[in-house]
Amino acid sequence: MSGILDSVNQRTQLVGQNRLELLLFRLNSRQRFGINVFKVREVLQCPPLTSIPKLNRLVRGVAHIRGQTISVIDLSMATGGAPIEDVSTGFIIIAEYNRSVQGFLVGSVERIINTNWDAIMPPPKGTGKASFLTAVTEVDDELIEILDVEKILNEISPLSTDVSDEIANNVDVSKSDGKIIFIADDSSVARNQVKKALTTLGLEIEMAKNGFEALQRLKEIAAETGDVTDKVGVLVSDIEMPEMDGYTLTAEIKNTPELSRLHVILHTSLSGVFNQAMVSKVGADDFIAKFHPDELATAVQKWLQTDLKGKQ
């Protein structure tokens, strides 16, 4: 198990080709789940956990790993299942989301699979708002569920969506010409975080659940106006999305004449293992690690103003 992720850093060539690798694991049942390898720092047998008073009930304890204290979240409990009973036989997936490192307690870890984002599909209709699924795929004729980790983390420790008074008072969107900000993200929690942060500034928002849906809608807007930037000021896009990832979406936008002038901010929880060179490779204008309302507001204003200056 110690060597299962040794070659993660050699896999960056997958990024930008609408491809990904999933680490498969199980919780308390036969159902298999997947997590993007690029989110994962390490996988190890669960070490002894230390209990701390007043921890969230989903946090089984903290582990001391390589000089760092990491909260360990029981993924089975977090998704409404029974606790993983024998912690000593379980595994911890050490992952980085939203500028912090967490440990996810799982029952067992299997293998890494190589797949395409277009094989990753949105959850079936009818799963409801309470579902913790962000996507599904099929491996060996078996459904693999991909969890909305951002939703899980937000329930444990909600992030503030408030833009600080200092930033809000200095952000002037009055000259934005009424343009909308377009958001593409497969996580309902992440979409709403961005929406709440930007609507407080007086900006209008339109949202899509993945890169493919966003691209189709942007093309529709361009067909109506002649150029998408006549209506859309900035696109704020996640990177990991079913059907089409944010890198591929960005490349498609920059290679389509009626879309190419649109400013793209890649907004992702891939904060620790993100390959910065990909921003330039696909033509994105900016990159922000999730989720910091002030940084997001400042970046959106910056690119709105750049667009206006370019038209003067």
N, C-alpha and C positions, 0 to 999 in steps of 0.2 A: 504493500500500500504506500510505503514511503516514497516510492519512485513514480507513482501514478501521474504526478504533475510535473515531473522533472523537465519535460520538453515544452512547457507552456510558452516560454519566451521565444521558442522557435516557431510558434504557430501564428505569429502576427501576419504572415502572408495571407491568411484566410480573411483578415479584416479588409473590408472594401470590396469583396467579391460576393457579397450577399451570402456568405458562408459562416458557420459557427461550429463550435464543438460543445457538446453537452456532457456533463458528468452526471451519470445516472445513479440514483439512490432510492432506497425504500424507507418507509417510516415504520408503521406497525402492521402493515398488511402486504398483500402481493402487489398492490399498486406501485408502479414506478414513477419517479419524478425526475426532473432534469434541472440543472443549473448551468449557466454559461461558464465555461472554463475560465474565461477572462476575468470573471468576478472572483475566482478562487485563488487564495494564496497557498493553502496547504490543506491536506486531509490527514487526520491522525486518529488513532484509537483514543477514545475519550479518557482524559486523565482524571484524577480525583478532582471533584468540584468543591468549592468553598461556598457555603451558604452565607448570605449577607441579609440582615434584617431589612424589611420593607422593599425587597426586590419585587418587580412585577411578577405575577404568578406564572407567566410563560417563561421566565428566566429561571433555569434550574440551578444556577449558581455561577460562579466565576472561575475561570481557569487561568493559571499562571503559565504562560507559554513564551519562551525565549525572552524573558524579562518584561513581558507585557501582560497586563491583566485584561482578560477578555470575557465579556458576558456571554453565556451559553444559553441560547434560546431553543426550547423544545419545539421543533417544527411540527410534530404531530399535534401537540396541544394548541399551537398557534393556528392550526387549520381546523380546529374543532374536534380533533380526535383524542384518544386516550393518551396519557403520558407514556413515554418510552420507559418501561419499568426498570430494566437492568441497564443503568447508565454505563456500567463498566464494560459491557459488551458492545456498546454503541460506538459511533464515530462522530467526530466533530469536523464539519466543513468550515474552515476559516475563510471568510469572504469579506470583501470591502464594498460597502454600499454607502453612498451619500456622505463621503468624507470620514467615515468611521469604520472600524473593524469589528465584526461580530463572529461568534461561533454558533453554528447551527447544529444541534444535536439530531442525528438521524439514526435509524436502526441498522442500516448496512449501506455500504457504498459498492457499486458494481464496476462500471467501466466507462470509458470516454467514447462517444460516438461522434462522427463527422457528418454534418448534414448541411442543408441549405435553409436560409430564412424563408424561402418560398414554400418549404415543406412544413414550416411552423405556422399553424393556423390559429385564429382567434378562438376563444372558448365557445363551445356550442351555445346556441341561443337557448335561453331558459335557465342558465346557471344562476342568474340573479345578481343583484348588487352585493349580496353577502359572500359571494364566491371569492376564494383566494386564488383562482386561476387567472393567469394573464395570457396563456396560450396552451395549445396542445400539439402533439405530433405523434406519428406512428413509427414504431420500431419493432421489427420482427412480428408484425401483425398484432402488436399490443399498443394501446394508447399510453403515451407518456404525457404527464401533466407538468406544466411549468408554472411555478407559483409566482404570485405577485408579491415579491419580497418587500417592495416598498410599502405595500398596504399593511403587511404584517408588522414592519418596523414602525409605521405610523401609529398603529394601535398600541404598541408598547410605549413609544415615546414620540408623541405628535410633534411635528415640526411647525414652527410659526410661519405663517404666510404673510406676516405684516412687513411692509416696507418701512424702514425707520423714518422718523419725521425729518431727519437731516437730509436723507436722500429724496424723500417725497417732495420736500420743499424746493429742491434743486432740479427736479426732473420736470421739464416743461414739454408737454405733448400737445400743447395748443396749436402748434404749427404742423402737426402730423397729417394735415389734410384729410382727417377722418379715416385714415387707412386702418385696416384691421391688422391684428397680430395673429398669425396662424400657428397653432400648436399641434404637433404630431407626437403622440405618446400612447403606448398600449396600456399603461397603468392608469386606471381611473383616478387614483389618489394623486399621481404626479400631474395629470392634466388639470385637476382641480386646484392643486397647489399653485401652478403657474397662472391659471386663470384668476384666482383670488388675488395674487400678488399684483398682477397687471391691471385688473379692472379697477383697483383702488386708485390708480393713476389716471383713470378716465379713458383707458384704451378699450376698444371693442375687440372681441376675441371670436375666432372660429376654430373648431377643433376636429381632429381626425384621430382614429384609433390605431393607425399603422401607416407605414410609409407608402404603401400602394394606394390606400384610400386618400392620403394627402396629395399624392401626385395627380390622381385623377381629378380631384377637386380643384387643384391649382390650374390644371389644364383647362377645366371648364371656365374658371374665372378669366384666364387669358383669352379664351375664345370669345368671351363677352366683351372684353375691354381692349384687346389687341396686345396688351402687355400686362402680365400679372401684377407688376408694381404700380399700376394705376389704381389698384384696390388694396393690395397687400403690402404692408410696410416691412415686416420681418417674419421669417419662419423660425420658430423655436422647436427643434426636433430632438427627440430621444434618439439613441443609436440602436438599441436592441428592440426590435419590433417584428411581429409576425408578418409573413408574406414579403416584406421589403424592409431592410434595415435602414438606419439613418445615413450611413455612408453611401449606400446605393441610391437612396432618395436624393441626396445632395449632388451626386455625380450626374444623375438624370436631369436635375434642375439646371445645373451649370452647362449641360450639353444640349439643352432645348432653348432655341433662340428667344421665344416669347416668355421664358421663365428665368433666363440666365442672369438677369440683373437683380434678382431677388436675393437679399442678404439672408444667410443661413447661420443660425447659432445652434451648434450641437450642444445639447443639454443632457448630461448623462450621469448615471451613478457609477460608471466605470472610471472612478477617480484615481485609483491607485495603480492600475495596470494599463491605463490608456496609452496607446501609441500616438504621441503628439504629432508625428510625421503624417498621420492619416488626415489631419485637418487640411494640410496643404495639398495632399495627394488628391482628395476628392473635391477640393475647391471651397470648403466651408470658410466662412468669414471669421468665426469665433468659436471658442469652446469654453463651456462652463460646467464645472462639476456640480451635481445636485447636492442640496438645494439651499440656495442662499438668496432670499428675495432682493436684497440690496444689489448684489452683483448682477442679478438678472435684470432688474429695472435699469441699472446703469448701462448695461450692454444694449438693451433694447433701445434706449434713448440714443445711444451713440450711433447705432446703425440707421435709425430713423433720420437723424440729423445728417448723416453721410449721404443718405438717399436724396434728401432735400437739396443739399449743396451740389450734388451731382446734376440736378435738374436746373440749377440756376444759370 
